[in-house]
Amino acid sequence: MKNLLLFISFCFWGAQLTAQLNISFVGSLDYEEELSDIWGYSAPDGTEYALVGLGNGFSIVSLVDAANPTEVAFIPGDQSIWRDIKTFGAFAYVTTDEGNDGLLVVDMTDLPNSVESYYYKPSLLGGTIERCHNLYIDEQGYMYLAGCNVNGGAVLIYDVFTDSYNPAFVNNTPGSYAHDVYTKDNIMYSSNLASGLRIFDVTDKNDLILKSVILQMDNIQGFR
């Protein structure tokens, strides 16, 4: 059965969202595959694109005419129920938690004409990255990979600002499998499932400091 991707105005890049709480349906695009994630990219010329994770790959959709969204690029990948997408500048990074694609790196500089891409599969920490569950990129251009098939699934940190098309490994956290990760102002929050929420000071990427471990979220007011 086709899955319907609803593009509900895609105004989350515009100033109107902060002043307008109401949203309205604008357009849609049908996919044969199930969808797992969506992110956005605004090109230097102001064109907005939807970045869509599919069961069989990664889709880039132009919103020049938001009422009639158009796919301008598709990059096939291993079948997976989960893809996660983040951007830094004109580059998109896509993880998948099944198969052995590694990390998809996409140069979107020449959109809508074309994209350049490859699957990044570095060997490190005694293995080769073939899959990761999730990722986050902070305001400084550091990428945090969570739930990979190396390092026991604990967080891997990469530099994507020096050479965005060729991520450079920086460091990794010890510990157990990380299901999700978020970093802001050099504080990293790593959700390690049964091992709890781990909070790191990552100001010095070569000296990560574990500040706190929260094992039972139910004990925190508001987390119920």
Rosetta silent file (secondary structure, phi, psi, omega in degrees, C-alpha in Angstrom):
SEQUENCE: MKNLLLFISFCFWGAQLTAQLNISFVGSLDYEEELSDIWGYSAPDGTEYALVGLGNGFSIVSLVDAANPTEVAFIPGDQSIWRDIKTFGAFAYVTTDEGNDGLLVVDMTDLPNSVESYYYKPSLLGGTIERCHNLYIDEQGYMYLAGCNVNGGAVLIYDVFTDSYNPAFVNNTPGSYAHDVYTKDNIMYSSNLASGLRIFDVTDKNDLILKSVILQMDNIQGFR
SCORE:     score description
SCORE:     0.000 S_00000001
   1 L     0.000  140.347  179.790    0.000    0.000    0.000 S_00000001
   2 L   -69.794  145.046  174.109    1.212    3.434   -0.829 S_00000001
   3 E  -104.561  136.710 -176.292    2.235    5.688    1.988 S_00000001
   4 E   -99.374  119.080  176.138    1.195    9.297    1.800 S_00000001
   5 E   -92.502  118.232 -177.552    3.772   11.870    2.755 S_00000001
   6 E   -95.017  120.708  175.511    2.020   15.016    3.883 S_00000001
   7 E   -96.557   89.209 -174.642    3.874   18.228    3.301 S_00000001
   8 L   -85.833   81.151  174.269    1.994   20.419    5.748 S_00000001
   9 L    75.416  -28.162  179.844    3.114   23.811    4.499 S_00000001
  10 L    50.238   36.558 -179.819    6.848   23.166    5.152 S_00000001
  11 H   -93.792   11.838 -178.836    6.977   26.552    6.754 S_00000001
  12 H   -68.833   -7.781  173.722    9.180   25.368    9.613 S_00000001
  13 H   -94.817  -11.309 -173.563   12.047   27.259    7.915 S_00000001
  14 L   -97.213  160.667 -178.472   10.050   30.468    7.638 S_00000001
  15 L   -70.262  -20.338 -176.371    9.444   33.207   10.125 S_00000001
  16 H   -63.729  -26.829 -176.107    5.695   32.743    9.900 S_00000001
  17 H   -62.949  -36.875 -178.045    5.812   29.621   12.041 S_00000001
  18 H   -70.597  -22.365 -177.472    6.823   31.549   15.132 S_00000001
  19 H  -104.240   -8.260 -173.839    3.909   33.930   14.709 S_00000001
  20 L  -131.774  115.290 -178.818    1.296   31.479   13.456 S_00000001
  21 L   -83.673  -20.435 -179.160    0.185   28.430   15.406 S_00000001
  22 L   -80.656  144.715  175.100   -2.224   27.208   12.751 S_00000001
  23 L  -125.308  157.952 -179.497   -1.011   24.924    9.968 S_00000001
  24 L  -140.824  148.678  178.814   -2.689   23.945    6.735 S_00000001
  25 L   -69.654  134.810 -179.636   -2.297   21.147    4.216 S_00000001
  26 L  -116.370  -50.680 -176.854   -0.490   22.242    1.042 S_00000001
  27 E  -161.393  175.237 -177.950    0.541   19.221   -1.016 S_00000001
  28 E  -150.051  162.313  177.611    1.514   15.554   -0.965 S_00000001
  29 E  -140.659  130.156 -179.648    3.710   12.994   -2.651 S_00000001
  30 E   -88.035  139.409  171.678    3.035    9.255   -2.869 S_00000001
  31 E  -125.202  145.647  174.462    5.730    6.644   -2.205 S_00000001
  32 L   -75.931  -28.329 -177.288    5.477    2.895   -2.682 S_00000001
  33 L   -90.407  157.335  172.070    7.854    2.373    0.246 S_00000001
  34 L   -71.268  150.171 -179.328    7.271    2.988    3.929 S_00000001
  35 E  -106.145  148.233 -177.826    8.817    6.176    5.292 S_00000001
  36 E  -123.088  -22.426 -177.822   10.948    6.416    8.412 S_00000001
  37 E  -163.431  160.213  176.574   12.135   10.008    8.760 S_00000001
  38 E  -145.864  141.233  178.018   12.027   13.478    7.234 S_00000001
  39 E  -138.162  174.383 -178.686   14.353   16.465    7.492 S_00000001
  40 E  -128.226  153.603  176.458   14.613   19.792    5.689 S_00000001
  41 E  -141.768  130.580  176.155   17.227   21.686    3.703 S_00000001
  42 E  -110.853  114.832 -177.078   17.101   25.288    2.520 S_00000001
  43 L   -72.633  160.859  179.458   19.488   25.948   -0.384 S_00000001
  44 L   -55.336  -28.748  179.824   21.424   29.235   -0.715 S_00000001
  45 L   -83.351    3.771  177.950   18.985   30.377   -3.415 S_00000001
  46 L    93.823   -9.119  178.575   16.094   29.980   -0.960 S_00000001
  47 L   -67.764  133.763  178.534   14.686   26.773   -2.438 S_00000001
  48 E  -101.456  142.733 -179.719   13.440   24.389    0.223 S_00000001
  49 E  -128.854  144.013  170.249   13.805   20.629   -0.026 S_00000001
  50 E   -96.264  132.088  178.589   12.334   17.747    1.944 S_00000001
  51 E  -108.471  117.578 -166.290   14.849   15.011    2.759 S_00000001
  52 E  -120.919  127.779  173.863   13.011   11.722    3.130 S_00000001
  53 E   -89.662  123.080  179.751   14.131    8.375    4.517 S_00000001
  54 E  -110.991  168.354  176.596   12.514    5.452    2.707 S_00000001
  55 L   -63.394  -26.010 -176.222   12.609    1.731    3.277 S_00000001
  56 L  -121.257   16.853  178.429   14.824    1.327    0.215 S_00000001
  57 E   158.304 -158.287 -172.580   16.831    4.552    0.111 S_00000001
  58 E  -129.257  129.752 -174.618   16.954    8.315    0.437 S_00000001
  59 E  -119.603  137.904  174.967   14.772   10.799   -1.466 S_00000001
  60 E  -114.798  126.231 -172.452   15.227   14.538   -2.056 S_00000001
  61 E  -120.974  125.092  177.604   12.065   16.453   -2.883 S_00000001
  62 E   -79.183  136.352  177.664   11.902   19.993   -4.278 S_00000001
  63 L  -112.832   27.955  174.992    9.309   22.310   -2.746 S_00000001
  64 L   -53.649  -45.912  171.787    9.612   25.051   -5.355 S_00000001
  65 L  -112.607   92.153 -172.986    5.923   24.379   -5.956 S_00000001
  66 L   -61.345  -25.494  178.313    4.874   23.134   -2.529 S_00000001
  67 L   -73.295  -19.097  179.485    1.436   22.147   -3.825 S_00000001
  68 L  -135.129   69.980 -178.610    3.160   19.785   -6.265 S_00000001
  69 L   -60.491  141.912 -174.045    6.335   18.477   -4.577 S_00000001
  70 E  -129.244  127.735  176.091    8.750   16.810   -6.979 S_00000001
  71 E   -71.814  125.660 -178.950   11.439   14.237   -6.292 S_00000001
  72 E  -110.192  -11.934  177.302   14.708   15.506   -7.805 S_00000001
  73 E  -157.245  145.273  175.313   17.076   12.806   -6.530 S_00000001
  74 E  -140.879  130.072  178.567   16.907    9.270   -5.181 S_00000001
  75 E  -118.517  113.071 -177.921   19.786    7.258   -3.732 S_00000001
  76 E   -69.736  154.101  177.730   19.049    3.554   -3.264 S_00000001
  77 L  -152.473  175.651  177.888   20.159    1.714   -0.138 S_00000001
  78 L   -60.540  148.200  179.507   19.761   -1.514    1.768 S_00000001
  79 L   -63.927  130.552 -179.452   16.251   -2.299    2.902 S_00000001
  80 L  -157.396  145.471  177.650   15.626   -0.909    6.383 S_00000001
  81 L   -83.465   -4.852 -174.911   12.674    0.197    8.471 S_00000001
  82 L  -141.907  122.820  168.587   14.738    3.064    9.898 S_00000001
  83 E  -129.840  141.335  177.517   16.783    5.884    8.409 S_00000001
  84 E  -121.275  142.515 -171.176   17.793    9.036   10.250 S_00000001
  85 E  -131.618  135.043  170.276   18.792   12.261    8.480 S_00000001
  86 E  -142.045  163.676 -179.356   20.636   15.412    9.512 S_00000001
  87 E  -128.190  156.082  168.079   22.366   18.192    7.561 S_00000001
  88 E  -143.076  115.936 -173.607   25.385   20.437    7.887 S_00000001
  89 L    60.195 -131.432 -178.520   25.649   23.187    5.308 S_00000001
  90 L   -93.953   20.446 -177.459   24.877   21.724    1.879 S_00000001
  91 E  -118.111  139.559  175.182   25.567   18.149    3.010 S_00000001
  92 E  -111.771  146.222  178.992   23.152   15.498    4.227 S_00000001
  93 E  -128.400  131.328 -171.663   24.118   12.514    6.366 S_00000001
  94 E  -131.521  125.438  174.470   21.894    9.451    6.568 S_00000001
  95 E  -102.812  157.595  171.702   22.131    6.448    8.877 S_00000001
  96 E  -140.088  143.342 -175.433   20.345    3.127    8.576 S_00000001
  97 L  -103.713   16.440  172.704   20.114    0.452   11.256 S_00000001
  98 L  -137.164  161.622 -179.348   19.848   -2.553    8.951 S_00000001
  99 L    77.781 -158.985 -178.330   22.021   -3.865    6.129 S_00000001
 100 L  -139.803   37.600 -179.502   25.631   -2.793    5.639 S_00000001
 101 L   -67.300  -32.168 -168.895   25.451    0.568    3.837 S_00000001
 102 L    82.985 -145.737  179.933   27.437    2.471    6.436 S_00000001
 103 E  -104.108  124.039  176.831   26.836    6.230    6.550 S_00000001
 104 E   -82.284  125.549  177.455   25.397    7.889    3.439 S_00000001
 105 E  -112.966  126.269 -174.208   27.091   11.235    2.681 S_00000001
 106 E  -126.866  122.024  174.648   25.305   13.486    0.159 S_00000001
 107 E   -91.399  112.304 -175.335   26.651   16.673   -1.418 S_00000001
 108 L  -101.631   15.505 -175.108   23.584   18.757   -2.342 S_00000001
 109 L   -55.977  -36.605 -173.711   25.523   21.765   -3.673 S_00000001
 110 L   -97.327   14.670  176.263   24.277   21.306   -7.249 S_00000001
 111 L   -61.002  146.292    4.273   20.591   20.789   -6.504 S_00000001
 112 L   -89.833    7.118 -174.791   18.217   20.529   -8.259 S_00000001
 113 L   -70.931  -45.072 -176.725   20.439   19.364  -11.133 S_00000001
 114 L  -165.638  168.019  171.994   22.323   16.566   -9.403 S_00000001
 115 L  -133.649  154.661  171.119   23.859   15.301   -6.168 S_00000001
 116 E  -110.829  141.899 -177.969   27.088   13.509   -5.380 S_00000001
 117 E  -156.350  162.105  171.858   27.043   10.768   -2.761 S_00000001
 118 E  -161.441  162.737  177.106   28.776    7.710   -1.403 S_00000001
 119 E   -97.459  115.719 -176.374   28.467    5.261    1.456 S_00000001
 120 E   -86.117  119.158 -176.146   31.113    5.963    4.070 S_00000001
 121 L  -133.799   69.848 -177.833   32.287    2.726    5.751 S_00000001
 122 L   -72.880  152.870  173.153   35.426    3.460    7.783 S_00000001
 123 E   -99.004  124.935  179.617   37.260    0.827    9.768 S_00000001
 124 E  -161.708  157.283  175.905   37.871    1.818   13.389 S_00000001
 125 L    52.778   37.219  175.498   37.758    0.472   16.934 S_00000001
 126 L    81.631   12.879  179.327   38.198   -3.076   15.711 S_00000001
 127 E  -157.401 -175.474  177.957   35.425   -3.076   13.132 S_00000001
 128 E  -120.880  129.226  179.853   33.886   -1.435   10.070 S_00000001
 129 L   -66.644  117.912  177.979   30.877    0.862   10.342 S_00000001
 130 L  -116.407  -25.165 -179.351   28.040   -0.835    8.470 S_00000001
 131 L  -159.959  150.104  174.622   24.985    0.558   10.231 S_00000001
 132 L  -142.811  149.963 -178.558   23.988    3.083   12.890 S_00000001
 133 L   -82.113  -36.145 -169.988   20.616    3.760   14.431 S_00000001
 134 E  -154.280  165.558  175.301   20.745    7.513   14.795 S_00000001
 135 E  -153.103  160.244  173.034   22.801   10.678   14.451 S_00000001
 136 E  -145.224  147.891  176.839   22.915   14.312   15.484 S_00000001
 137 E  -124.436  123.748 -176.371   25.027   17.248   14.267 S_00000001
 138 L   -84.524  179.743 -174.401   25.696   20.128   16.640 S_00000001
 139 L   -68.796  -14.816  179.405   26.065   23.829   15.873 S_00000001
 140 L   -91.997  -10.874 -178.954   29.846   23.479   15.565 S_00000001
 141 L    94.945   24.002  172.149   29.724   20.796   12.904 S_00000001
 142 E   -97.660  132.604 -179.376   30.454   17.752   15.022 S_00000001
 143 E  -103.164  134.967 -178.856   28.451   14.661   14.105 S_00000001
 144 E  -116.155  117.728 -179.893   27.437   12.155   16.770 S_00000001
 145 E  -101.522  132.200 -178.011   26.587    8.610   15.629 S_00000001
 146 E  -121.284  144.086  174.343   24.547    6.401   17.951 S_00000001
 147 L    69.292   35.775  178.723   23.833    2.703   17.926 S_00000001
 148 L   -82.747  171.280 -178.773   26.461    1.672   15.391 S_00000001
 149 L   -85.711    8.734  173.304   27.778   -1.861   14.965 S_00000001
 150 L  -124.216  166.606  179.016   31.170   -0.851   16.437 S_00000001
 151 H    60.052   26.171 -179.725   32.173    0.453   19.879 S_00000001
 152 H    63.816   15.965 -178.992   29.339   -1.574   21.389 S_00000001
 153 H    85.698   -2.670  177.371   26.892    0.927   19.926 S_00000001
 154 L   -69.984  167.755 -168.881   28.174    3.761   22.138 S_00000001
 155 L   -67.559  137.810  171.789   28.526    7.233   20.587 S_00000001
 156 E  -111.439  137.624 -178.183   31.081    7.989   17.851 S_00000001
 157 E  -114.112  130.833 -179.040   32.076   11.617   17.241 S_00000001
 158 E  -127.449  148.582  171.862   33.066   12.930   13.797 S_00000001
 159 E   -91.490  118.715  175.646   34.218   16.258   12.403 S_00000001
 160 L  -117.475    9.963  179.272   32.101   17.219    9.368 S_00000001
 161 L   -95.314  -29.428 -178.878   33.013   20.912    9.229 S_00000001
 162 L   -69.937  -49.476  177.296   36.649   20.622    8.091 S_00000001
 163 L  -140.927   93.068 -169.760   35.859   18.459    5.057 S_00000001
 164 L   -62.666  -26.197 -178.896   32.123   17.853    4.912 S_00000001
 165 L   -83.867  -13.846 -179.020   32.362   15.200    2.191 S_00000001
 166 L  -132.454   83.755 -178.563   34.947   13.214    4.151 S_00000001
 167 L   -56.641  143.503 -179.370   34.016   12.968    7.851 S_00000001
 168 E  -116.240  126.952  179.655   36.973   12.618   10.207 S_00000001
 169 E   -65.333  135.657 -178.425   36.799   10.473   13.328 S_00000001
 170 E  -113.750  -52.757 -176.125   37.450   12.443   16.517 S_00000001
 171 E  -168.170  177.480  177.538   36.591   10.309   19.557 S_00000001
 172 E  -146.070  154.348  174.539   34.108    7.901   21.065 S_00000001
 173 L   -90.862  148.196  170.960   32.323    7.420   24.361 S_00000001
 174 L   -81.085  176.599  173.688   32.729    4.220   26.345 S_00000001
 175 L   109.272 -159.852 -170.962   29.777    2.370   27.701 S_00000001
 176 L   -94.601  178.169 -179.068   26.703    0.673   26.377 S_00000001
 177 L   -53.632  130.031  176.965   24.541    0.966   23.275 S_00000001
 178 L  -103.467  124.264 -177.896   23.217    4.484   22.606 S_00000001
 179 L   -86.224  -29.707 -179.238   19.769    4.635   21.061 S_00000001
 180 E  -155.657  159.418 -177.834   19.707    8.401   20.478 S_00000001
 181 E  -150.018  144.921  178.289   21.971   11.396   21.020 S_00000001
 182 E  -145.485  137.617 -179.086   21.614   15.177   21.228 S_00000001
 183 E  -136.397  135.012  175.205   24.280   17.840   21.789 S_00000001
 184 E  -151.724  138.265  178.780   24.051   21.573   22.397 S_00000001
 185 L    53.166   39.042  176.191   26.505   24.063   23.886 S_00000001
 186 L    67.017   18.551  171.679   29.063   21.246   24.320 S_00000001
 187 E  -113.515  121.745 -177.523   26.743   19.158   26.503 S_00000001
 188 E  -107.079  131.739  178.113   25.902   15.765   25.016 S_00000001
 189 E  -111.002  117.749 -176.917   22.876   13.719   26.068 S_00000001
 190 E  -116.586  116.845 -179.430   23.132   10.040   25.202 S_00000001
 191 E   -87.740  106.258 -173.459   20.076    7.833   25.672 S_00000001
 192 L  -105.339   34.404  176.410   21.518    4.407   26.504 S_00000001
 193 H    52.849 -123.197 -175.355   18.272    2.525   27.046 S_00000001
 194 H   -64.154  -19.159  178.850   18.506    0.361   30.187 S_00000001
 195 H   -84.866    0.033  172.920   21.852    1.964   31.047 S_00000001
 196 L    91.116 -179.642  176.278   20.135    5.318   31.424 S_00000001
 197 E   -87.499  121.647 -179.395   20.605    8.832   30.146 S_00000001
 198 E  -107.452  131.870 -177.620   24.300    9.764   30.094 S_00000001
 199 E  -115.723  123.055 -176.881   25.318   13.413   30.111 S_00000001
 200 E  -118.326  144.188  164.547   28.790   14.373   28.899 S_00000001
 201 E   -89.861  115.638 -176.635   30.752   17.599   28.772 S_00000001
 202 L  -113.419   27.663  179.038   32.272   17.455   25.275 S_00000001
 203 L   -55.312  -47.058  173.883   33.954   20.872   25.279 S_00000001
 204 L  -100.193  106.545 -175.394   37.278   19.127   24.679 S_00000001
 205 L   -65.320  -15.879  177.061   36.503   16.454   22.107 S_00000001
 206 L   -93.285   -1.961 -179.598   39.696   14.641   23.081 S_00000001
 207 L  -144.710   78.697 -177.460   38.721   14.540   26.748 S_00000001
 208 L   -77.107  131.814 -176.022   35.060   13.679   27.161 S_00000001
 209 E  -113.968  118.144  175.940   33.814   14.081   30.725 S_00000001
 210 E   -75.825  115.801 -175.867   30.890   12.019   32.005 S_00000001
 211 E   -94.126  -34.249 -174.378   28.912   14.418   34.214 S_00000001
 212 E  -161.588  150.732  172.834   25.860   12.384   35.141 S_00000001
 213 E  -129.880  120.774  179.158   24.009    9.110   34.628 S_00000001
 214 E  -107.848  111.976 -172.839   20.245    9.050   35.133 S_00000001
 215 L   -89.425  -33.336 -176.710   19.058    5.474   35.439 S_00000001
 216 L  -123.410  102.567 -178.334   15.346    5.887   36.204 S_00000001
 217 H   -64.853  -24.420 -178.844   13.582    8.555   34.205 S_00000001
 218 H   -64.667  -19.332 -179.084   10.405    8.022   36.245 S_00000001
 219 H   -81.520   -5.616 -179.444   12.093    9.708   39.189 S_00000001
 220 L  -100.185  125.816 -179.658   12.329   13.003   37.295 S_00000001
 221 L   -57.371  128.596  179.047    9.278   15.239   37.457 S_00000001
 222 L    97.630  -11.119  179.751    7.722   15.542   34.011 S_00000001
 223 L  -105.693   64.760 -179.831    9.219   12.342   32.614 S_00000001
 224 L  -130.505    0.000    0.000    6.231   10.057   32.985 S_00000001
